[in-house]
Amino acid sequence: MKKYLISIISIILLFSLAACSSSSSSSSEAEEFPTKPVKLVIPYPPGGGTDVLFRLVAQYAEKHLGQTIVPTNMAGATSTVGSRFVKDAEPDGYTILGTHQVVATAQHTGVVDYGFSAFDPVVLMTSTPHIPSISKKFSEEHNIKNMNDFIEYVKAGNKVNWAYTVASEDHYSIAAILDAAGVDPKSLNYIHYDGTGPQYAAILANQADGMIADYASGKGYYDDGTLVPLGMVFDERNPFLPDVPTLKEQGIDFSVTVDRGILAPKGTDPERIKVINEAFKKALEDPELQKKIEELGSFPHYMTSEEYSNHVNELDSEMGKLAPKMEF
């Protein structure tokens, strides 16, 4: 009988030790994350503001993460090729999405049937003012120097070929600007290009007259005069384009920034989200990186995952209101 009891006790102890070992192993794995490179999906072609900024910040964040962050461009279908890839990825923290308001606009305009709620917000990274701009040729031909000149030109019923990405944040911005100025957002002749880079190419080739740009990706075009900025969609002027008035200075009561941040697949371990968030937080505290971001016409704008979650919910609500007026 004693031998039997000893055997039973031994078995129980073995199971207990195995359970403890398993628990310890799981805890160890969580603590060690990440143990391999993290893929950062950028749902746009190379060269646009989103691509430039995420690649820059990732270089600094990976120093604090302890693993390489691999920027991976997955362009197509209004950035939804990349967003869908991440949405459907294993929620293990090793595949993340670098994006902005396009997640909301793509849903509200019917491009996809999912939005911010399909992801776990990780960290807000930067905010960038938009700059509605036209080609030098178009500006000179029609004597358009600012947003008010442009609004009057459109109100007169003149044709404008506008480069945009369907249901992207630049689509939302031009629609919101026109709406705030009392102009039907559908007044322009919209031409779809998949991403900011192809839009710049269209301007250079005179296939389009204007686009929503930003200083991060458009600096060279502003410097050489290829692109003429009509106004700054922000509360303050950009110190690198000090002569460009804000829209509010021109009597158009609208201001918004492109808020770039990281999303993870729904169900990602909160502890792993915290690890990634902390790496980006430390990166954004670096004065050298802050200066580089500002030189690109953007601003470091760190938020915790909880703050970022509340922020995207607010963005989602605002964009939903304008969607019915947007051209598709």
Disulfide bonds with the S-S distance in Angstrom:
none
